[in-house]
Amino acid sequence: MTDEQRSGTSGGEAGTSGLSARALTALLLAAMFLFGLVRIAANVYSYIADRQGAGLATSPTIAWLLEGCSLVAWAVMMIPCWFSVRHIRPPRFGLAATAAIHALLAIPVSLGHIALMVAFRTATWWATGNTYHFTSPDGSPLLYEMRKDVSAYVELVFILFLVQWLVARYAAAAPAPPQRQMLAVGDGSVTHHLPVDEIEHVAAAGNYVEIAWKGQRLLHRTTLSAIEAELAGAGFARIHRSRLARKAAIRRVVTQKSGDFDVEMDSGETLRGSRRYRPNIEG
């Protein structure tokens, strides 16, 4: 007996669409970056409006550079954030523990973002022949930025969790299709590999058994008891001392007055059954 596993259509890791999990991750992260661009556009024009309301002249270019450096810094910080979300999450940690750990991580993440942002701004200003000064409206630039970063980190953690959850569901291996049981039947120089669920019935024929398969009769050198053991668990039942029938292929059973019965198969063929084996096809 051999087993044949039929190929599925799930496409494995790529699913049915042909898009790999890695490509989907890159696509979602790119979408996050585009969303960040939309966010900084709102911040830029809010910054310009606030400055103009205070009577201060502001260059749109400077405003875009300020926010752009912050966005690039967050893009870099997304790498450690990705791994923190990947490893610090339910069910590995409880919900309360996860929230507490990420609340603590918000501090070093914010400091890392600020350090990168200031470095990028300093380098950009230097490249344009200017000097960057790390300041804020309230005179405490570090606390000013950290207050903004906490909400940004919470938002980032939530979005990264959703991205990882979506990718994990997308890339999950499809359930393996059930293995199809096969029966190897020698016929001279040819060996037929018959799907067991296509065999209708088997009858003893001397030193052979006769296998009914798709309207054909194939002789297989074995005993009925041996093939009955080989087909165990495949839904075959002995209906006569010299015959097995696949129960799923039985169309109807007609009981005779003697207690013996006739079994009509899907092919239209009628087989005689013995009352001794009637319990085998009941239930």
NUPA-163578 format. One record per residue (C-alpha): residue in three letters; residue number from 1; x, y, z. Coordinates in nm, 3 decimals. Layout:
% residues N
+-----+-----+---------+---------+---------+
:  aa :   i :      c1 :      c2 :      c3 :
+-----+-----+---------+---------+---------+
: ALA : NUM :       X :       Y :       Z :
...
+-----+-----+---------+---------+---------+
//
This chain:
% residues 283
+-----+-----+---------+---------+---------+
:  aa :   i :      c1 :      c2 :      c3 :
+-----+-----+---------+---------+---------+
: MET :   1 :   0.000 :   0.000 :   0.000 :
: THR :   2 :   0.128 :   0.346 :  -0.087 :
: ASP :   3 :  -0.003 :   0.694 :  -0.015 :
: GLU :   4 :  -0.040 :   0.972 :  -0.264 :
: GLN :   5 :  -0.070 :   1.333 :  -0.156 :
: ARG :   6 :  -0.258 :   1.540 :  -0.404 :
: SER :   7 :  -0.120 :   1.882 :  -0.477 :
: GLY :   8 :  -0.327 :   2.165 :  -0.340 :
: THR :   9 :  -0.403 :   2.506 :  -0.478 :
: SER :  10 :  -0.307 :   2.711 :  -0.177 :
: GLY :  11 :   0.034 :   2.803 :  -0.315 :
: GLY :  12 :   0.206 :   2.732 :   0.018 :
: GLU :  13 :   0.353 :   3.036 :   0.188 :
: ALA :  14 :   0.240 :   3.263 :  -0.092 :
: GLY :  15 :  -0.124 :   3.160 :  -0.056 :
: THR :  16 :  -0.346 :   3.165 :  -0.364 :
: SER :  17 :  -0.251 :   3.511 :  -0.485 :
: GLY :  18 :   0.119 :   3.439 :  -0.547 :
: LEU :  19 :   0.227 :   3.722 :  -0.309 :
: SER :  20 :   0.488 :   3.600 :  -0.059 :
: ALA :  21 :   0.464 :   3.678 :   0.311 :
: ARG :  22 :   0.782 :   3.886 :   0.284 :
: ALA :  23 :   0.637 :   4.089 :  -0.001 :
: LEU :  24 :   0.315 :   4.141 :   0.193 :
: THR :  25 :   0.514 :   4.261 :   0.494 :
: ALA :  26 :   0.707 :   4.508 :   0.277 :
: LEU :  27 :   0.382 :   4.628 :   0.121 :
: LEU :  28 :   0.219 :   4.689 :   0.459 :
: LEU :  29 :   0.527 :   4.867 :   0.595 :
: ALA :  30 :   0.537 :   5.085 :   0.284 :
: ALA :  31 :   0.172 :   5.170 :   0.344 :
: MET :  32 :   0.264 :   5.266 :   0.700 :
: PHE :  33 :   0.537 :   5.495 :   0.569 :
: LEU :  34 :   0.293 :   5.660 :   0.328 :
: PHE :  35 :   0.054 :   5.707 :   0.618 :
: GLY :  36 :   0.342 :   5.873 :   0.804 :
: LEU :  37 :   0.389 :   6.113 :   0.513 :
: VAL :  38 :   0.025 :   6.211 :   0.537 :
: ARG :  39 :   0.066 :   6.265 :   0.910 :
: ILE :  40 :   0.372 :   6.486 :   0.875 :
: ALA :  41 :   0.198 :   6.688 :   0.603 :
: ALA :  42 :  -0.067 :   6.777 :   0.861 :
: ASN :  43 :   0.204 :   6.851 :   1.116 :
: VAL :  44 :   0.392 :   7.075 :   0.870 :
: TYR :  45 :   0.095 :   7.297 :   0.797 :
: SER :  46 :  -0.005 :   7.306 :   1.165 :
: TYR :  47 :   0.350 :   7.411 :   1.251 :
: ILE :  48 :   0.347 :   7.683 :   0.986 :
: ALA :  49 :   0.007 :   7.810 :   1.102 :
: ASP :  50 :   0.119 :   7.819 :   1.466 :
: ARG :  51 :   0.435 :   8.008 :   1.377 :
: GLN :  52 :   0.246 :   8.258 :   1.164 :
: GLY :  53 :  -0.009 :   8.305 :   1.445 :
: ALA :  54 :   0.279 :   8.393 :   1.674 :
: GLY :  55 :   0.407 :   8.644 :   1.421 :
: LEU :  56 :   0.710 :   8.436 :   1.326 :
: ALA :  57 :   0.818 :   8.383 :   0.968 :
: THR :  58 :   0.861 :   8.017 :   0.874 :
: SER :  59 :   0.994 :   7.857 :   0.558 :
: PRO :  60 :   0.783 :   7.561 :   0.436 :
: THR :  61 :   1.109 :   7.394 :   0.337 :
: ILE :  62 :   1.238 :   7.413 :   0.694 :
: ALA :  63 :   0.909 :   7.278 :   0.826 :
: TRP :  64 :   0.922 :   6.982 :   0.586 :
: LEU :  65 :   1.284 :   6.909 :   0.678 :
: LEU :  66 :   1.202 :   6.913 :   1.049 :
: GLU :  67 :   0.916 :   6.670 :   1.014 :
: GLY :  68 :   1.090 :   6.462 :   0.745 :
: CYS :  69 :   1.389 :   6.396 :   0.971 :
: SER :  70 :   1.151 :   6.288 :   1.245 :
: LEU :  71 :   0.975 :   6.047 :   1.008 :
: VAL :  72 :   1.304 :   5.895 :   0.889 :
: ALA :  73 :   1.411 :   5.852 :   1.252 :
: TRP :  74 :   1.086 :   5.666 :   1.324 :
: ALA :  75 :   1.144 :   5.448 :   1.017 :
: VAL :  76 :   1.479 :   5.343 :   1.165 :
: MET :  77 :   1.331 :   5.291 :   1.512 :
: MET :  78 :   1.065 :   5.070 :   1.356 :
: ILE :  79 :   1.326 :   4.792 :   1.337 :
: PRO :  80 :   1.366 :   4.744 :   1.716 :
: CYS :  81 :   0.995 :   4.816 :   1.760 :
: TRP :  82 :   0.914 :   4.534 :   1.515 :
: PHE :  83 :   1.112 :   4.283 :   1.720 :
: SER :  84 :   0.977 :   4.411 :   2.052 :
: VAL :  85 :   0.620 :   4.364 :   1.927 :
: ARG :  86 :   0.709 :   4.024 :   1.784 :
: HIS :  87 :   0.845 :   3.891 :   2.113 :
: ILE :  88 :   0.646 :   4.087 :   2.372 :
: ARG :  89 :   0.285 :   4.005 :   2.304 :
: PRO :  90 :   0.005 :   3.777 :   2.419 :
: PRO :  91 :  -0.006 :   3.485 :   2.472 :
: ARG :  92 :   0.369 :   3.481 :   2.553 :
: PHE :  93 :   0.295 :   3.753 :   2.808 :
: GLY :  94 :  -0.036 :   3.843 :   2.968 :
: LEU :  95 :  -0.217 :   4.150 :   2.839 :
: ALA :  96 :  -0.136 :   4.355 :   3.149 :
: ALA :  97 :   0.231 :   4.248 :   3.144 :
: THR :  98 :   0.255 :   4.327 :   2.772 :
: ALA :  99 :   0.113 :   4.676 :   2.827 :
: ALA : 100 :   0.347 :   4.740 :   3.121 :
: ILE : 101 :   0.658 :   4.626 :   2.934 :
: HIS : 102 :   0.576 :   4.838 :   2.630 :
: ALA : 103 :   0.506 :   5.135 :   2.854 :
: LEU : 104 :   0.861 :   5.102 :   2.988 :
: LEU : 105 :   1.003 :   5.048 :   2.640 :
: ALA : 106 :   0.845 :   5.374 :   2.525 :
: ILE : 107 :   1.120 :   5.564 :   2.712 :
: PRO : 108 :   1.429 :   5.416 :   2.540 :
: VAL : 109 :   1.243 :   5.411 :   2.207 :
: SER : 110 :   1.164 :   5.780 :   2.243 :
: LEU : 111 :   1.522 :   5.862 :   2.340 :
: GLY : 112 :   1.645 :   5.666 :   2.038 :
: HIS : 113 :   1.405 :   5.849 :   1.809 :
: ILE : 114 :   1.508 :   6.187 :   1.947 :
: ALA : 115 :   1.879 :   6.108 :   1.913 :
: LEU : 116 :   1.837 :   6.000 :   1.551 :
: MET : 117 :   1.610 :   6.291 :   1.468 :
: VAL : 118 :   1.856 :   6.545 :   1.610 :
: ALA : 119 :   2.144 :   6.371 :   1.426 :
: PHE : 120 :   1.956 :   6.378 :   1.094 :
: ARG : 121 :   1.855 :   6.741 :   1.140 :
: THR : 122 :   2.207 :   6.842 :   1.239 :
: ALA : 123 :   2.352 :   6.669 :   0.932 :
: THR : 124 :   2.088 :   6.821 :   0.703 :
: TRP : 125 :   2.138 :   7.172 :   0.837 :
: TRP : 126 :   2.515 :   7.131 :   0.811 :
: ALA : 127 :   2.481 :   7.018 :   0.448 :
: THR : 128 :   2.286 :   7.335 :   0.371 :
: GLY : 129 :   2.542 :   7.555 :   0.546 :
: ASN : 130 :   2.334 :   7.618 :   0.857 :
: THR : 131 :   2.337 :   7.517 :   1.222 :
: TYR : 132 :   2.056 :   7.324 :   1.386 :
: HIS : 133 :   1.951 :   7.407 :   1.741 :
: PHE : 134 :   1.743 :   7.155 :   1.935 :
: THR : 135 :   1.473 :   7.373 :   2.090 :
: SER : 136 :   1.104 :   7.364 :   2.175 :
: PRO : 137 :   0.828 :   7.617 :   2.249 :
: ASP : 138 :   0.827 :   7.530 :   2.622 :
: GLY : 139 :   1.205 :   7.545 :   2.661 :
: SER : 140 :   1.234 :   7.172 :   2.744 :
: PRO : 141 :   1.291 :   7.009 :   2.405 :
: LEU : 142 :   1.362 :   6.660 :   2.543 :
: LEU : 143 :   1.040 :   6.640 :   2.747 :
: TYR : 144 :   0.849 :   6.813 :   2.468 :
: GLU : 145 :   0.950 :   6.546 :   2.216 :
: MET : 146 :   0.907 :   6.258 :   2.461 :
: ARG : 147 :   0.546 :   6.358 :   2.529 :
: LYS : 148 :   0.473 :   6.339 :   2.158 :
: ASP : 149 :   0.670 :   6.016 :   2.116 :
: VAL : 150 :   0.469 :   5.823 :   2.376 :
: SER : 151 :   0.147 :   5.851 :   2.176 :
: ALA : 152 :   0.338 :   5.778 :   1.855 :
: TYR : 153 :   0.490 :   5.464 :   2.010 :
: VAL : 154 :   0.149 :   5.337 :   2.127 :
: GLU : 155 :   0.012 :   5.388 :   1.777 :
: LEU : 156 :   0.316 :   5.222 :   1.620 :
: VAL : 157 :   0.297 :   4.917 :   1.850 :
: PHE : 158 :  -0.070 :   4.869 :   1.771 :
: ILE : 159 :  -0.017 :   4.897 :   1.395 :
: LEU : 160 :   0.286 :   4.664 :   1.398 :
: PHE : 161 :   0.087 :   4.408 :   1.596 :
: LEU : 162 :  -0.187 :   4.419 :   1.331 :
: VAL : 163 :   0.068 :   4.389 :   1.050 :
: GLN : 164 :   0.236 :   4.087 :   1.210 :
: TRP : 165 :  -0.100 :   3.926 :   1.283 :
: LEU : 166 :  -0.216 :   3.972 :   0.923 :
: VAL : 167 :   0.109 :   3.839 :   0.779 :
: ALA : 168 :   0.105 :   3.538 :   1.014 :
: ARG : 169 :  -0.250 :   3.450 :   0.909 :
: TYR : 170 :  -0.167 :   3.500 :   0.543 :
: ALA : 171 :   0.150 :   3.292 :   0.554 :
: ALA : 172 :   0.010 :   3.012 :   0.769 :
: ALA : 173 :   0.050 :   2.683 :   0.589 :
: ALA : 174 :  -0.278 :   2.559 :   0.448 :
: PRO : 175 :  -0.401 :   2.237 :   0.608 :
: ALA : 176 :  -0.245 :   1.942 :   0.431 :
: PRO : 177 :  -0.497 :   1.770 :   0.205 :
: PRO : 178 :  -0.594 :   1.423 :   0.320 :
: GLN : 179 :  -0.363 :   1.155 :   0.187 :
: ARG : 180 :  -0.525 :   0.934 :  -0.070 :
: GLN : 181 :  -0.481 :   0.565 :  -0.002 :
: MET : 182 :  -0.349 :   0.372 :  -0.300 :
: LEU : 183 :  -0.331 :   0.000 :  -0.379 :
: ALA : 184 :  -0.053 :  -0.131 :  -0.603 :
: VAL : 185 :  -0.185 :  -0.411 :  -0.827 :
: GLY : 186 :   0.057 :  -0.601 :  -1.051 :
: ASP : 187 :  -0.068 :  -0.696 :  -1.397 :
: GLY : 188 :   0.220 :  -0.864 :  -1.580 :
: SER : 189 :   0.480 :  -0.596 :  -1.651 :
: VAL : 190 :   0.237 :  -0.322 :  -1.552 :
: THR : 191 :   0.164 :  -0.209 :  -1.197 :
: HIS : 192 :  -0.163 :  -0.025 :  -1.146 :
: HIS : 193 :  -0.186 :   0.219 :  -0.861 :
: LEU : 194 :  -0.554 :   0.220 :  -0.776 :
: PRO : 195 :  -0.710 :   0.484 :  -0.552 :
: VAL : 196 :  -0.874 :   0.278 :  -0.281 :
: ASP : 197 :  -1.177 :   0.508 :  -0.276 :
: GLU : 198 :  -1.243 :   0.412 :  -0.640 :
: ILE : 199 :  -1.244 :   0.034 :  -0.580 :
: GLU : 200 :  -1.603 :  -0.090 :  -0.564 :
: HIS : 201 :  -1.566 :  -0.446 :  -0.442 :
: VAL : 202 :  -1.317 :  -0.733 :  -0.415 :
: ALA : 203 :  -1.390 :  -1.103 :  -0.460 :
: ALA : 204 :  -1.184 :  -1.415 :  -0.394 :
: ALA : 205 :  -1.067 :  -1.598 :  -0.708 :
: GLY : 206 :  -0.850 :  -1.896 :  -0.613 :
: ASN : 207 :  -0.497 :  -1.774 :  -0.539 :
: TYR : 208 :  -0.601 :  -1.429 :  -0.652 :
: VAL : 209 :  -0.859 :  -1.165 :  -0.574 :
: GLU : 210 :  -1.064 :  -0.992 :  -0.839 :
: ILE : 211 :  -1.080 :  -0.617 :  -0.795 :
: ALA : 212 :  -1.370 :  -0.423 :  -0.946 :
: TRP : 213 :  -1.242 :  -0.079 :  -1.041 :
: LYS : 214 :  -1.411 :   0.163 :  -1.281 :
: GLY : 215 :  -1.586 :  -0.114 :  -1.471 :
: GLN : 216 :  -1.267 :  -0.322 :  -1.500 :
: ARG : 217 :  -1.171 :  -0.648 :  -1.334 :
: LEU : 218 :  -0.811 :  -0.670 :  -1.220 :
: LEU : 219 :  -0.654 :  -0.985 :  -1.074 :
: HIS : 220 :  -0.423 :  -0.935 :  -0.780 :
: ARG : 221 :  -0.217 :  -1.224 :  -0.638 :
: THR : 222 :  -0.312 :  -1.225 :  -0.272 :
: THR : 223 :  -0.576 :  -1.372 :  -0.044 :
: LEU : 224 :  -0.902 :  -1.205 :   0.048 :
: SER : 225 :  -0.803 :  -1.200 :   0.416 :
: ALA : 226 :  -0.472 :  -1.034 :   0.331 :
: ILE : 227 :  -0.631 :  -0.761 :   0.121 :
: GLU : 228 :  -0.902 :  -0.714 :   0.384 :
: ALA : 229 :  -0.628 :  -0.638 :   0.635 :
: GLU : 230 :  -0.457 :  -0.409 :   0.383 :
: LEU : 231 :  -0.780 :  -0.216 :   0.325 :
: ALA : 232 :  -0.857 :  -0.186 :   0.697 :
: GLY : 233 :  -0.980 :   0.161 :   0.778 :
: ALA : 234 :  -1.070 :   0.236 :   0.415 :
: GLY : 235 :  -1.440 :   0.166 :   0.457 :
: PHE : 236 :  -1.456 :  -0.189 :   0.320 :
: ALA : 237 :  -1.677 :  -0.453 :   0.479 :
: ARG : 238 :  -1.693 :  -0.828 :   0.424 :
: ILE : 239 :  -2.043 :  -0.910 :   0.300 :
: HIS : 240 :  -1.969 :  -1.273 :   0.214 :
: ARG : 241 :  -1.692 :  -1.514 :   0.301 :
: SER : 242 :  -1.556 :  -1.456 :  -0.051 :
: ARG : 243 :  -1.637 :  -1.089 :  -0.106 :
: LEU : 244 :  -1.563 :  -0.737 :   0.026 :
: ALA : 245 :  -1.758 :  -0.426 :  -0.067 :
: ARG : 246 :  -1.682 :  -0.059 :  -0.015 :
: LYS : 247 :  -1.966 :   0.067 :   0.202 :
: ALA : 248 :  -1.968 :   0.414 :   0.048 :
: ALA : 249 :  -2.039 :   0.253 :  -0.293 :
: ILE : 250 :  -2.344 :   0.061 :  -0.173 :
: ARG : 251 :  -2.662 :   0.207 :  -0.317 :
: ARG : 252 :  -2.913 :  -0.015 :  -0.139 :
: VAL : 253 :  -2.951 :  -0.345 :   0.046 :
: VAL : 254 :  -3.237 :  -0.589 :  -0.020 :
: THR : 255 :  -3.293 :  -0.857 :   0.247 :
: GLN : 256 :  -3.416 :  -1.201 :   0.140 :
: LYS : 257 :  -3.650 :  -1.426 :   0.341 :
: SER : 258 :  -3.354 :  -1.647 :   0.428 :
: GLY : 259 :  -3.179 :  -1.358 :   0.599 :
: ASP : 260 :  -2.922 :  -1.329 :   0.322 :
: PHE : 261 :  -2.923 :  -1.006 :   0.130 :
: ASP : 262 :  -2.841 :  -0.850 :  -0.204 :
: VAL : 263 :  -2.627 :  -0.539 :  -0.227 :
: GLU : 264 :  -2.678 :  -0.303 :  -0.520 :
: MET : 265 :  -2.361 :  -0.105 :  -0.596 :
: ASP : 266 :  -2.324 :   0.238 :  -0.756 :
: SER : 267 :  -2.222 :   0.069 :  -1.081 :
: GLY : 268 :  -2.556 :  -0.110 :  -1.090 :
: GLU : 269 :  -2.400 :  -0.448 :  -1.015 :
: THR : 270 :  -2.575 :  -0.665 :  -0.756 :
: LEU : 271 :  -2.370 :  -0.869 :  -0.509 :
: ARG : 272 :  -2.494 :  -1.151 :  -0.288 :
: GLY : 273 :  -2.432 :  -1.110 :   0.085 :
: SER : 274 :  -2.454 :  -1.362 :   0.364 :
: ARG : 275 :  -2.667 :  -1.302 :   0.674 :
: ARG : 276 :  -2.362 :  -1.385 :   0.884 :
: TYR : 277 :  -2.197 :  -1.064 :   0.764 :
: ARG : 278 :  -2.505 :  -0.839 :   0.770 :
: PRO : 279 :  -2.386 :  -0.650 :   1.083 :
: ASN : 280 :  -2.077 :  -0.537 :   0.888 :
: ILE : 281 :  -2.282 :  -0.301 :   0.669 :
: GLU : 282 :  -2.528 :  -0.183 :   0.930 :
: GLY : 283 :  -2.484 :   0.147 :   1.104 :
+-----+-----+---------+---------+---------+
//
